[in-house]
Amino acid sequence: MTFKDTAYTTDAIGAHTDNTYFTDPSRLQMFHLLSHTEGEGGASLLVDGFLAAKTMLKEKPHLLHSLTKVPQPFHASGNEDVCITPLSQAPVLSVRPGTRQLYQIRWNNYDRAAKTDWTYDQQQRWYEAARYWNSIIQRPELERWMQLEPGTALIFDNWRMLHGRTAFTGKRRMCGGYINNDDFLSRLRLLKFGRESVLNNIGNTTLKRQNPNIWI
């Protein structure tokens, strides 16, 4: 219980993605509620970040540039002997080069650090975009709430789905796990297309449905 992280408190946590401070954030994430006694609360929240981005594109397309182009610093430094930062900064919304295909979201106000290497105008535009993005992911129609029961495991795509929870009381024991992107995608491609097709298309970057590499 020495970890200085909001996850280890009983506080409510807003919608966010995990591992923003890693160069390669985990792709799949699992929560498994073991027990919850002597209290209540702790409902789990999921928000589809891709749908939020689509909503923003429809309503305020001019704001998306800041979220897709301006990299932000993230860090994990709650404990005195830890300061984790990624190899390089990354934008909130990552888009596949040469296309408009959104493939990853990094959004965590708890881990975002103060950015210093930008102009005043860039700062103003980014915070305007971030404020609107944050309002979208808090809209009730985009939120999906569920109350996990002991023995229930919830698995989701951490590159797409934001998650959070309500505050809770009592003794709540959770466990979980992560799977990185490369392991997840390699298994997905092999199961969907077969080994021969995957091997024959290594290096193929064309955006065609028969190309296993369109799945990112």
C-alpha positions in Angstrom: 0.0 0.0 0.0 3.0 2.3 -0.5 2.3 3.0 -4.1 1.6 6.7 -4.6 -0.9 6.3 -7.5 -4.5 7.2 -7.8 -5.3 3.6 -8.6 -4.4 2.6 -5.1 -6.8 5.1 -3.5 -10.6 4.9 -3.0 -11.1 8.1 -5.0 -13.1 8.5 -8.2 -10.9 8.4 -11.3 -11.9 10.1 -14.6 -11.7 8.5 -18.0 -8.1 7.9 -19.1 -5.8 5.4 -20.8 -3.0 3.6 -19.0 0.8 3.6 -19.6 0.9 7.0 -21.3 4.4 7.2 -19.8 5.6 4.1 -21.6 7.2 4.3 -25.1 4.8 1.4 -26.0 1.7 1.5 -23.9 0.0 -1.9 -23.2 -2.6 -2.7 -25.8 -4.9 -5.1 -23.9 -5.8 -4.6 -20.3 -7.8 -6.7 -17.8 -9.5 -5.9 -14.5 -10.5 -8.8 -12.3 -12.5 -8.0 -9.2 -11.6 -10.5 -6.5 -13.7 -9.2 -3.6 -15.4 -6.1 -2.3 -16.6 -6.2 1.3 -17.7 -3.7 4.0 -18.6 -1.0 1.5 -20.0 0.0 -1.9 -19.3 1.9 -5.1 -16.4 1.4 -7.4 -18.5 1.2 -10.6 -16.3 0.8 -13.7 -16.4 3.3 -16.6 -15.6 2.7 -20.3 -15.5 5.4 -23.0 -14.9 4.7 -26.7 -12.1 7.1 -27.5 -12.4 6.5 -31.3 -16.1 7.6 -31.1 -15.1 10.6 -29.1 -12.5 11.5 -31.8 -15.2 11.0 -34.5 -17.5 13.3 -32.6 -14.9 16.0 -32.3 -14.1 15.7 -36.0 -17.8 16.3 -36.7 -18.2 19.2 -34.3 -14.8 21.0 -34.1 -12.5 19.6 -36.8 -10.2 22.6 -36.6 -9.2 21.6 -33.0 -8.1 18.1 -33.9 -4.8 19.3 -35.4 -3.4 20.1 -31.9 -4.3 16.7 -30.5 -2.8 14.8 -33.5 0.3 16.9 -34.1 1.5 18.5 -30.8 3.3 15.9 -28.6 2.9 15.9 -24.9 5.1 14.8 -22.0 3.9 12.0 -19.7 5.5 10.6 -16.6 5.1 8.3 -13.6 7.0 9.7 -10.6 4.8 9.3 -7.6 7.3 7.3 -5.6 10.7 8.8 -4.7 12.7 6.1 -6.5 10.7 6.2 -9.7 10.5 8.5 -12.7 9.3 6.8 -15.9 9.2 8.7 -19.1 8.8 7.5 -22.7 11.6 7.6 -25.3 9.9 10.5 -26.9 6.7 12.6 -26.5 3.6 11.6 -28.3 0.3 13.4 -29.2 -3.0 12.6 -27.6 -4.3 11.1 -30.9 -1.9 9.0 -33.0 -2.8 8.7 -36.7 -1.2 6.2 -39.1 1.3 7.9 -41.4 0.0 8.7 -44.8 -3.6 8.0 -43.8 -6.3 9.4 -41.5 -6.6 6.2 -39.6 -6.6 6.8 -35.9 -4.9 3.9 -34.0 -3.9 5.1 -30.5 -5.1 7.4 -27.8 -2.9 8.7 -24.9 -5.0 10.6 -22.5 -4.3 10.8 -18.8 -4.5 14.0 -16.9 -3.0 12.3 -13.9 0.3 11.5 -15.7 0.6 14.4 -18.1 3.5 16.7 -17.2 4.0 20.4 -17.9 5.1 21.0 -21.5 7.7 23.8 -21.9 8.9 23.6 -25.5 6.1 25.3 -27.3 4.9 28.8 -28.1 2.1 30.7 -26.4 -0.2 30.3 -29.5 0.5 26.6 -29.6 -0.3 26.3 -25.9 -3.6 28.2 -26.3 -4.7 26.1 -29.2 -3.8 22.9 -27.5 -5.6 23.7 -24.3 -8.7 24.8 -26.2 -8.7 21.4 -28.0 -7.9 19.5 -24.8 -10.8 21.2 -23.0 -13.3 20.3 -25.7 -12.0 16.7 -25.9 -12.4 16.4 -22.2 -15.9 17.6 -22.3 -16.8 15.0 -25.0 -15.5 12.0 -23.1 -17.6 13.1 -20.1 -20.9 13.1 -22.1 -23.3 10.6 -20.6 -24.1 9.2 -24.1 -20.5 8.1 -24.5 -20.1 6.6 -21.1 -20.7 3.0 -20.3 -21.0 2.1 -16.6 -20.9 -1.4 -15.1 -20.6 -2.8 -11.6 -18.1 -5.6 -11.6 -18.9 -8.6 -9.4 -16.3 -10.9 -7.8 -15.1 -13.3 -10.4 -15.9 -11.0 -13.3 -13.0 -10.1 -15.7 -13.1 -7.1 -17.9 -10.8 -7.0 -20.9 -10.5 -3.9 -23.2 -8.3 -2.2 -25.8 -6.2 0.3 -23.9 -5.3 2.1 -27.2 -9.0 2.8 -27.9 -11.0 2.6 -24.7 -10.7 5.1 -21.8 -11.6 3.8 -18.4 -12.3 5.1 -15.0 -14.3 4.4 -11.8 -16.5 5.9 -9.1 -15.3 6.4 -5.6 -15.8 3.5 -3.2 -15.8 2.5 0.4 -14.8 -0.7 2.1 -12.1 -3.3 1.2 -11.8 -3.8 -2.5 -9.3 -6.3 -4.0 -8.5 -6.1 -7.7 -6.0 -7.8 -9.9 -5.3 -7.3 -13.6 -2.8 -7.7 -16.4 -1.5 -6.2 -19.6 -0.6 -7.6 -23.0 1.6 -5.5 -25.3 0.6 -4.5 -28.8 3.0 -6.7 -30.8 1.9 -9.9 -29.1 -1.8 -9.0 -29.5 -1.6 -8.0 -33.1 0.6 -11.0 -34.2 -1.9 -13.4 -32.6 -4.9 -11.5 -34.2 -3.3 -11.6 -37.7 -2.4 -15.3 -37.5 -5.9 -16.3 -36.3 -7.6 -14.1 -38.9 -5.5 -14.6 -42.0 -3.3 -17.7 -41.3 0.4 -18.0 -41.1 1.1 -18.2 -44.9 -0.8 -15.0 -45.6 0.9 -13.1 -42.8 4.4 -14.2 -44.0 3.6 -13.4 -47.7 2.5 -9.9 -46.8 5.4 -8.8 -44.6 6.4 -5.4 -45.9 3.0 -4.9 -47.7 1.7 -1.5 -46.8 -1.2 -1.3 -49.2 -4.6 -0.5 -47.6 -6.5 -3.6 -48.8 -8.7 -5.8 -46.8 -6.8 -8.9 -47.7 -3.6 -7.4 -46.3 -3.1 -8.5 -42.6 -1.1 -5.3 -41.9 -4.2 -3.1 -42.2 -5.0 -4.4 -38.7 -3.1 -2.1 -36.3 
